[in-house]
Amino acid sequence: MAKLALIFVIVSLFALCMAARIPREEPTTVNPIQEIISKLQAAWTPEQQEEYKKKGQELLNQVVEQAQQFSNTLNESIQKLGEQKSS
């Protein structure tokens, strides 16, 4: 009976030791957006960056101009509808 208990204790200690987690180094977190930005910066020359900045500014100016034209057209249409209803 004692031999059976001793075997049980040894087996349980063995299982306990095998279940213990071994600490390891935490994985480093990688920011995918930062990684993409760094790759793009490495691929583009400063001249290309300036060119894209200029194109972006031109595009932004065109968008603002189109938005102003749309706003003016919309205001004129609303005023015409208001004049028609008041007549």
N, C-alpha and C positions, 0 to 999 in steps of 0.2 A: 504494500500500500504506500509506503514511504517512497519507494522507487517511482511509483506512478506520480506521486505529488511532485517529486523532484524533477521528473521529465516534464510535467505540466509547467512548472515554474521556469525551467530553462527555455521551453518553447515559447512561453509568453514573453519572457525577457528578450528573446531573439526577435519576436514579432514587434515588440515595442521599439527595439533598436532599429529595425529595418523601416519602421514607419516614421522615424524622425526625419524632419526636413533638414537638408543641408543648406545653410544660407549661401546665397550666391549674389553676384553683382546685379544691381537693379538695371534693367535695360534703359538705355538713354531714350528719351522721348524726342522724336524728330518732328519738327513743325513742317508739314508738307508745303505750305505756302511760302515759308522762308526759303525752303530748298529750291522751289521753282524760281523765286526772285533771284537767288544767288546764281542759279544756272543761266538765267537770262542776262544778268549783269556781266557774267563772264563771257557770254556769246556776243553781246553787242559792243561795238566800239563807241567811244564818246561821240563821234560824228553821227553815227546812226541814232544814238539817243537824242541828240539835238534835233535831227531831222524829224524823228517821231514826235518830239515835243512841239515843233513848229506845225506839223500836220494836225496834231491834236488840238492846238490852239485855233487853227483855221477852221477845223470841223466844229469846234465849240462856238466860234463866231457865227458860222453859218446856221447852226441850230438856234442861237439866240435871235438872229435876224428872221428866220422862218417863224419862230414863235411870236415875234413882234408883229409880223405881217398877219399871221393868223388871228392874233388878238385884235388888231385893227379891223380886219374884215368882220370878225364876230361882233365887235362893238357897233360897226356900221349897220349890220343886219339887225341887231337888237333895236337900234334907234329907228330904223325904217319900220319895224314891226310896231314899235311904240307909237310912231306917227300915224300908221294905218289904223290902229285901234282907237286912237283919240279922234280921228276924223269921222 
